[in-house]
Amino acid sequence: MAGPDLKVRIGGVEFRNPVMQAAGILGTTAGVMRRVYEAGAGAVFTKSVGLEERFGYPNPTVVEVECGLLNAMGLPSPGISELREEVSKLRGWGIPVVVSVFGSRPEEYAKVSSMAEEAGAVAVELNFSCPHVGEVSLIGQRGDLVEEFTRAVKDAVDIPVFVKLTPNVSDIASIALRAERGGADAVTAINTVRAMAIDIWTMRPILGNRLGGLSGPAIKPIAVRCVYEIYEAVDIPVIGCGGVKSWMDAVELMLAGASAVQVGTAIMYRGLGIFEEILEGLSTYLGRMGFRSVSEIVGLA
Ligand code: RRO
């Protein structure tokens, strides 16, 4: 007997399953993203890319803390002119690739997004939510800017536009509503939580940038709460992200309202086998609970 149907549709694009790679992890070369897809991911997401090359922050840029991972990479990126070659290769292999886009002005987001579309991206994900790169974190904290920037990209491309939101706001649902009003086809929740770590012997912040973003298991309950609040407020799909390391975490986010989930930090700890592990657990769970399709559990909580 066939197992439950794992296909999902987001913004009119059909993905083979709802367990995707989160932007920022392994998302810079076509070869590595191909391995992520071959490991089972429903789609691959690039590291955020802008118009120009950027070197990012000085080291240390990543530090492990007891409950997750703290990073302040500072948007290192080769720029869209370089990355688009990787996107074209992926497209040529039939792999659905979503390009994560950053910038500081609406026109920049629009330009990078249309270059991504030309290269073969199936969608773009607008990063308005990096917690420690000034201009990018500011956009995501202001509903008016989220709406304005989203609309600028919608006017420039025909592919679906996802908007990645920050949890570093007092009312994430109201920001999601502004993304929806700007024409977003889906919202992704959440990016990392603003955080820091201090070395007690040097008596200094550990990260080169001092402040960074926390990911991993510690932020899953925050992601669940954010997805739940957004799902109640908007009509567009929500993509859940934050601390997913098992099929149970994926189910929890879907019950909160996520149509799909992204896996990021857990890839570092568990390797690429995590995609098959989550997919198998999800299928068994759906079968045992009597569901024929994964979309039936979205928002049940
Ligand atoms: O590059 C980064 O430092 C970074 C980005 Br763009 C982001 O969106 N979230 C994050 O935790 N780090």
Boltz pocket constraint, residues with backbone or C-beta under 6 A from the ligand:
constraints:
  - pocket:
      binder: B
      contacts: [[A, 24], [A, 48], [A, 71], [A, 72], [A, 73], [A, 74], [A, 75], [A, 76], [A, 127], [A, 129], [A, 130], [A, 131], [A, 191], [A, 192], [A, 212], [A, 213], [A, 214]]
      max_distance: 6.0
